[in-house]
Structures are given as C-alpha cells and as structure tokens.
C-alpha cells in the first residue's frame, strides 16, 4: 500500500490523477476522456452503512429514468462542464456539495431542487451549468 497506483483505464501506466467524480486513478487526458464516456459518481462510503439494512449487496445506484430523452446531456456537454474551471471552483464550496448530495439522495429530488433554487449561490451555480451546456 502507499505505492504508486496503476491507471484503472488502460491498466498499463502509473496513475498521476484521480477522477474528480469517482476517484478512479488514471494516467492521462486520453484515459480520462475514455473513462468519462460512461457516467460515474462519487463513491458513497458513508451511506454504505445505512444501505446495508436494505439487503445483501444491494446496488446503491438508482436506475436512470428519463421522461424526456432530449434532456439527457451529450458527451460534449459533459466534457464542457468537466473542463469549466468556474464550475469546478464552485463545486469546491462545501455548501454547494451538500446541496447537490442532498438533492441526489432525496426521495423527492424535484422538491429539494426547488428549495435549493431559493439560494442565490445555488441558482447562480445552476445558471453557470445551463450556460455551459447551452452556449
């Protein structure tokens, strides 16, 4: 342990970076882009204890249910978000992180999103996202 980790994408090179979303180690921009072809998310270690009562090895990911497929972001839009320093800097704010996690883990995410939109900081953050994906 503690030694250099191997890239989890190409399994050939030593990783120099970690995915900001899911912490998977990768070695280069090429491997990062290949990794990002499939959406990933932050590991939920703190929630694992709560989920254990749901049954053995229950999946923590909720199934993707899309009412309007046209609302799903394309890879190019996701890359634009990932490469936006303004959005990445905003995501360093612990209050924004907590709001996003609370909405993602909510039993009524639409209600919690509406409530979060009352915050000027969160509303500015979502405006940045919208202007990045729909320039």
N, C-alpha and C positions, 0 to 999 in steps of 0.2 A: 504494500500500500504506500501511498505518498509519492510514488514514482510517476514518470510521465504516462499519461493515458493515451490509448490508441484512438484514432478517428473512428467513430461509430458509423460513418457513412461509407468510406472506402475501405476501412479495415486494413490500411497499408501504412499510413503515415502517423506520426505522433501528433496528437491534437494540441493546438495552440489556443483554441477558443471554445466557448460553450454557447449553445443556442440560448438566446435571451428568454425564449418561451419555455422550453422544456429541459434545458441544461444538458442536452446531449453534446458530448465533445465532438468537435470537427476540426479539420486541419486547414481548410482554405475556403475562399469565396465560392469556388466551384462546388465543393461538397456542401456548403451552407445552402446554396441555391437548390441543389439536388434534394437535400433534407427538407427544405421548405415547400417542395412540390406536394407534400402531404401535410395538412394542418396538424400542428402539435400544440400541446398546452403544458402549463406548469405542473410538475408532479404534486400531488396533494397528500403529502405525508401526514400533515396534522389532521386531516379529515379521515385518514385510513382507520384510525381507532373508532371513530363514530360509525363508519360504514361496516365494520366487522359484524355488527349485530344483524345486518341485512342478509347474511348467509355467507357460506364459504366462497371466497374468491369472486365476489360479485363485482361486476365491471363498474368503475367509477365514472366512465364517460357516459353521458346521456346520448341517446341516439339523435342524429341530426334530422330534425323535422322541419322541412321548408315548405311553407304555404305558397310562397311566390319565388320560384327558382331564379327569376330575374334579379332578385335581391341578394343573391349569393355573390360574394366578391370573386373576381377573377385573380389568377396568379399575379398578373402585372399590378393590380391594385394592392394586393397583399404585400408585394415587394416594395411598392411606393410607401406603404405605411411603415414597413420594417426599416427602410432606409431614411425615413424622415427624422432628422435629429431633433426637431421641435417636438414631435410626438414622443420619441424615446425619452427626451428630457422630462416631459410632462409625466410619463409613466414612472419616473423615479420618485414622484411625490407619493408618500405612504397613504395619504387620504384618498387619492385617485385609485391607487392599488386596492385599497379596502373597498371602495365603492364598486369597482369592476368585479372583484371577487364576490362581494355580497350579491350583486345582480346575477352573476353567473351561477351561483349556488342557490339562488332563491327558488321557492316553489311558485312564486308569481313574479317572474323577471320583468314583465312589462310594467307592473305596478311600481316595482322598485326602480326601474329605469326612469319612469315619470317623476318619482320622488327625487332621484339623483339630479334630474334636469333642473330642479329648483336651485341647485347650487351653481353660482355663476362660473366657478372654476371648472366644474364638470361640463357645463354647457359649452364653455369656450373650447374644452378638450374635444368634445364631440363635433363642434364646428370645424376644428382643425382636421379631424379624421374625414369628415364629409368633403371638405375642400381638397383633401389629398386624393381621395378615391374618385371624385368627380371634379377634375380641374376645370 
